[in-house]
Amino acid sequence: MPKIKSNSGAAKRFKRTAKGFKHKQSFRSHILTKKSTKRKRQLRGMKQIHDADRRLIERMLPYI
């Protein structure tokens, strides 16, 4: 059987962890002046992928 290609867009956005995948949070790239400091600080970190989305991402990233 041939190898399956990874989805290149998903490979840039998700990283594998021991429990699943992590991703950068949205709403942090532009128009930051109107957002409060607290809101921007809370959007800073990486978040875990929800269990409902995990199988979809595993299909897109078979070897990661």
N, C-alpha and C positions, 0 to 999 in steps of 0.2 A: 504493500500500500504506500502511496506517496504521502509525504509530510503535508500537514495542514498549515496554511499561512496564518500567522497572527494578524489581527486587525491592527494596523499601524497607528490609527487614531487612538484606540483603546490602550495600546502599549505606552503611549506618551502620557496618558492620564491616570493610569492605575498602577499601583505597586503591590506586589504580593506580601502578605504578612503571615504569621503563623495561624491566625484565626480566619483569614480571608483576604480582603483587599482594602487598601486605603486610597483616598483621593483628596485633592485640594478642593476647598470649598468655593462655591461660586459667589458672585457679587463683590469681588475684591480686586477687579482689574482696572476699572476706570470710574470717573465721577465720584471720587472719594471725598470731595470737599463738603458735600452735604451730609455725609454719614458721620455719626458720632464716633469719638475715639473708642468708646466701649464696644460699639458694634464692630469696628474694624479690628480691634484686638481679639474679639471672640471669633472672627472669621479667619484668623491667622493660621491655625493649626490644620493638620491633616485629620480627616474623619474616616471612620470605618464605613464600608459599604453595607447597606441593609441586606438582610438575609434573602429577601425576595428578589434582589437583583444579582445575587452571587452566581447563580447558575448561568445567567446570560453572559456575565463577564468571563467566567471559566470557559465558555464556548468560544468567545472572541480571542482568548489568550490561552491556547492549549498547552504551551510549553513553558509558560512563565510561572 
